[in-house]
């Protein structure tokens, strides 16, 4: 069993940056593909980014490509999401997730954190 805890959310102005962290306990993260999803008010949860177990491969949703960077430090059992050039439409609760394969569907991931709120003011 893996427990995931996100942190780093907050309120920033448009154009600003935030770095989210997702710390794992219970089992090593190195065996899992990791991903970030987000859910805006009144909307379904959507895929943001994913990273392979060793960190060699990443994939991003079109809406965040070029602005967000997913990375991981398996020695620290932590995954990160660096978010630059933030826009009001990035406002959402951000969740990290772990699973066996890199997919954009949330059903493909077995482990989820509780989420961290990101709010971007215009």
Backbone bond lengths (Angstrom), bond angles and torsions (degrees), N, CA, C in turn:
res aa  C-N    CA-C-N  psi(-1)  N-CA   C-N-CA  omega(-1)  CA-C   N-CA-C  phi
1 X - - - 1.460 - - 1.519 109.28 -
2 X 1.320 115.64 141.47 1.461 122.15 -179.99 1.517 108.93 -121.26
3 X 1.316 116.08 132.65 1.465 120.82 173.62 1.529 107.58 -108.40
4 X 1.322 115.31 131.94 1.462 121.83 -178.37 1.518 109.71 -117.81
5 X 1.328 116.08 134.31 1.460 120.97 179.62 1.520 109.05 -130.93
6 X 1.331 116.09 118.27 1.459 121.15 178.45 1.522 110.52 -89.18
7 X 1.308 115.13 153.32 1.458 121.84 174.96 1.520 108.90 -154.16
8 X 1.334 116.10 168.94 1.458 120.15 175.51 1.508 115.39 103.16
9 X 1.332 117.00 -5.61 1.448 119.08 178.46 1.527 111.33 -69.55
10 X 1.325 115.14 170.39 1.451 119.60 179.05 1.505 111.73 167.45
11 X 1.324 114.64 -166.31 1.464 122.62 -179.52 1.525 108.48 -109.90
12 X 1.326 116.29 123.18 1.460 120.82 177.44 1.525 109.11 -136.69
13 X 1.323 115.59 160.04 1.451 120.13 176.95 1.523 110.72 -80.52
14 X 1.310 115.18 155.51 1.462 120.49 176.13 1.524 109.33 -54.76
15 X 1.322 114.94 139.17 1.457 120.69 -177.26 1.508 113.93 92.63
16 X 1.307 116.75 -11.90 1.450 121.79 -178.82 1.513 112.76 -83.07
17 X 1.333 114.47 -173.69 1.461 121.29 -177.25 1.518 111.03 -132.83
18 X 1.312 115.25 154.39 1.452 123.43 171.98 1.515 108.49 -144.58
19 X 1.325 115.87 150.96 1.456 119.67 170.99 1.525 108.71 -122.35
20 X 1.316 114.73 119.52 1.449 121.25 176.61 1.523 109.60 -91.57
21 X 1.317 115.43 147.01 1.457 121.51 175.52 1.516 109.33 -123.40
22 X 1.311 115.15 150.61 1.460 121.88 176.82 1.532 106.63 -134.64
23 X 1.314 115.53 107.33 1.460 120.90 -178.10 1.517 109.94 -98.81
24 X 1.309 115.48 137.96 1.458 121.02 -177.60 1.512 111.21 -111.69
25 X 1.310 114.79 148.83 1.461 121.10 171.94 1.514 108.55 -140.95
26 X 1.304 115.76 161.72 1.453 120.07 178.88 1.515 112.94 101.35
27 X 1.312 116.67 -47.84 1.465 121.50 177.10 1.519 107.96 -147.59
28 X 1.314 115.97 159.92 1.451 119.29 178.23 1.524 110.85 -68.87
29 X 1.323 115.29 140.98 1.461 120.46 178.37 1.517 112.84 -76.03
30 X 1.315 116.70 -17.47 1.464 120.03 -168.75 1.520 113.85 -62.13
31 X 1.336 117.58 -17.38 1.462 119.67 -179.53 1.518 112.15 -89.54
32 X 1.308 117.49 -6.64 1.460 120.90 -172.93 1.523 113.12 -110.71
33 X 1.312 113.99 143.30 1.456 119.49 161.32 1.521 106.64 -71.95
34 X 1.320 116.20 139.94 1.452 120.60 -179.89 1.523 109.88 -120.37
35 X 1.313 115.11 152.69 1.461 119.80 -177.71 1.522 110.09 -147.51
36 X 1.315 114.27 161.57 1.460 122.19 169.78 1.526 108.22 -118.48
37 X 1.314 114.46 137.01 1.457 123.22 173.09 1.521 107.42 -124.74
38 X 1.318 116.16 166.81 1.467 119.68 175.71 1.524 109.90 -145.59
39 X 1.316 114.91 154.84 1.455 120.73 178.43 1.513 109.15 -136.97
40 X 1.322 115.30 114.82 1.452 121.97 177.31 1.526 109.33 -86.51
41 X 1.322 117.91 158.05 1.464 120.80 -179.71 1.526 111.81 -56.75
42 X 1.322 115.58 128.79 1.447 120.57 178.09 1.507 115.63 77.39
43 X 1.326 117.00 5.17 1.468 120.77 -178.54 1.517 110.97 -122.03
44 X 1.320 115.37 163.23 1.453 120.59 176.07 1.535 109.98 -76.00
45 X 1.315 114.60 156.75 1.453 119.24 176.32 1.524 109.22 -67.37
46 X 1.329 116.62 138.10 1.457 120.75 -176.22 1.523 110.98 -129.60
47 X 1.305 114.21 152.90 1.459 122.74 179.17 1.517 110.33 -70.22
48 X 1.342 115.68 141.59 1.458 121.32 176.80 1.535 111.23 -116.00
49 X 1.343 116.34 -54.87 1.462 119.81 -175.69 1.518 109.53 -162.00
50 X 1.336 115.45 156.45 1.447 120.52 175.72 1.521 109.86 -140.56
51 X 1.330 115.93 155.62 1.456 121.16 -178.82 1.519 108.19 -140.46
52 X 1.325 115.80 139.79 1.464 121.06 -178.87 1.527 110.70 -67.19
53 X 1.326 114.92 166.43 1.462 119.37 -174.39 1.523 112.53 -60.12
54 X 1.332 117.06 -35.24 1.449 120.27 179.32 1.521 113.94 -93.08
55 X 1.305 117.13 -5.33 1.458 121.62 177.75 1.513 115.14 89.06
56 X 1.341 116.90 4.05 1.467 118.72 -175.02 1.522 113.26 -76.36
57 X 1.297 116.82 -29.16 1.466 120.44 -174.10 1.523 110.15 -123.67
58 X 1.326 113.80 137.61 1.456 121.14 176.73 1.516 109.80 -131.75
59 X 1.312 115.42 158.87 1.459 121.02 178.78 1.521 107.35 -149.91
60 X 1.342 115.62 139.03 1.453 120.67 -173.90 1.521 111.81 -127.52
61 X 1.315 115.21 150.47 1.457 120.37 168.38 1.521 108.48 -67.04
62 X 1.310 116.03 148.47 1.459 120.32 -178.74 1.524 112.09 -57.78
63 X 1.310 116.56 -34.44 1.467 120.61 -175.19 1.525 112.90 -66.06
64 X 1.337 117.60 -20.42 1.462 120.13 -176.27 1.525 112.42 -118.56
65 X 1.302 117.64 -6.04 1.459 121.29 -176.83 1.517 110.66 -58.78
66 X 1.335 115.56 131.98 1.457 120.49 -179.13 1.510 114.02 88.87
67 X 1.339 117.48 -13.93 1.465 121.25 179.50 1.532 111.49 -113.82
68 X 1.321 117.58 -34.93 1.466 122.37 -177.89 1.522 110.04 -106.15
69 X 1.329 115.27 147.69 1.458 121.43 176.16 1.525 109.49 -133.27
70 X 1.323 115.73 122.83 1.464 121.01 175.56 1.522 108.23 -95.91
71 X 1.318 116.33 139.55 1.455 120.96 177.88 1.525 108.34 -149.40
72 X 1.315 115.41 171.14 1.458 119.23 -179.97 1.511 110.11 -149.56
73 X 1.317 115.30 151.58 1.456 123.16 174.30 1.521 105.66 -126.96
74 X 1.317 116.38 96.04 1.466 119.87 -175.73 1.529 111.85 -66.00
75 X 1.314 117.21 -27.23 1.463 119.73 177.57 1.533 111.05 -65.80
76 X 1.329 115.41 -29.99 1.465 120.78 178.37 1.519 112.50 -98.71
77 X 1.332 115.76 0.10 1.473 120.29 -179.37 1.530 111.72 55.54
78 X 1.315 115.32 43.17 1.458 120.39 -173.65 1.531 110.65 -137.77
79 X 1.320 114.45 142.82 1.451 122.48 175.16 1.530 107.48 -118.30
80 X 1.324 115.42 147.07 1.461 120.45 -176.37 1.528 110.92 -125.82
81 X 1.306 114.50 156.28 1.468 120.95 169.63 1.529 106.98 -135.45
82 X 1.326 115.28 108.40 1.457 120.96 176.37 1.517 107.70 -90.47
83 X 1.313 115.45 123.63 1.461 120.83 -175.63 1.519 108.97 -118.41
84 X 1.325 116.10 116.39 1.463 122.48 178.79 1.527 110.38 -113.06
85 X 1.317 115.24 165.18 1.471 121.31 177.35 1.523 111.20 48.84
86 X 1.297 115.45 48.65 1.468 120.25 -174.60 1.519 111.82 -66.28
87 X 1.323 114.56 146.13 1.459 123.14 -178.40 1.523 109.04 -121.61
88 X 1.320 117.83 156.48 1.476 119.53 177.34 1.529 112.43 -55.37
89 X 1.328 117.15 -32.89 1.467 119.91 -179.93 1.529 113.29 -72.06
90 X 1.322 117.57 -5.27 1.463 120.97 173.27 1.525 111.64 -83.20
91 X 1.323 117.13 -6.60 1.456 120.92 178.96 1.525 110.53 -60.48
92 X 1.328 115.86 124.99 1.464 121.27 -176.15 1.519 108.90 -178.05
93 X 1.319 114.97 170.00 1.454 120.96 165.63 1.531 106.56 -89.06
94 X 1.310 116.27 127.44 1.459 121.90 -177.43 1.529 109.77 -103.17
95 X 1.330 114.82 131.49 1.455 122.14 -177.97 1.527 110.37 -120.16
96 X 1.318 116.60 140.26 1.456 118.52 168.27 1.522 108.66 -100.68
97 X 1.320 114.56 154.58 1.456 120.73 -175.67 1.518 109.52 -146.82
98 X 1.328 115.93 150.93 1.456 121.44 178.89 1.510 110.87 -129.68
99 X 1.347 115.70 143.51 1.447 120.03 -179.46 1.503 111.91 -163.28
100 X 1.336 116.53 -175.76 1.461 120.85 -174.27 1.513 115.17 -84.24
101 X 1.327 118.25 -17.36 1.460 120.17 -174.94 1.518 110.61 -147.00
102 X 1.323 115.01 152.83 1.461 120.94 -178.99 1.521 109.90 -79.60
103 X 1.311 115.87 108.33 1.452 122.06 179.48 1.517 109.01 -136.88
104 X 1.323 115.37 162.20 1.461 119.69 176.53 1.520 112.18 -96.79
105 X 1.343 116.45 -7.85 1.468 119.88 -179.94 1.509 110.02 -87.65
106 X 1.306 117.22 134.31 1.457 119.87 -177.61 1.518 111.63 -66.80
107 X 1.310 117.91 -25.65 1.455 120.65 179.21 1.515 113.66 -66.41
108 X 1.322 117.50 -12.93 1.456 121.80 -179.49 1.525 112.40 -82.37
109 X 1.305 117.71 -7.29 1.462 122.06 -175.09 1.524 110.78 -108.85
110 X 1.330 115.02 135.78 1.457 121.20 -173.42 1.519 113.08 -92.70
111 X 1.323 116.96 -28.51 1.457 120.27 -172.62 1.527 109.39 -123.85
112 X 1.330 114.68 138.87 1.454 121.44 -176.08 1.520 110.69 -136.27
113 X 1.327 115.18 145.45 1.443 120.02 170.54 1.518 110.99 -85.99
114 X 1.314 116.04 -178.85 1.459 120.87 -176.89 1.524 112.57 -87.71
115 X 1.324 116.40 -12.85 1.456 120.66 177.35 1.518 113.44 97.51
116 X 1.317 115.22 153.89 1.458 121.95 175.73 1.529 108.13 -136.15
117 X 1.319 117.18 135.95 1.468 122.15 -174.42 1.523 110.33 -81.70
118 X 1.321 114.84 131.33 1.463 122.18 172.96 1.518 107.45 -120.49
119 X 1.322 116.39 124.54 1.460 121.38 -179.46 1.518 108.91 -126.64
120 X 1.323 115.32 125.32 1.461 121.35 -178.92 1.524 108.91 -112.09
121 X 1.300 116.49 121.08 1.457 120.91 179.32 1.525 110.30 -93.78
122 X 1.314 115.45 146.38 1.472 120.67 -178.42 1.511 111.33 -89.78
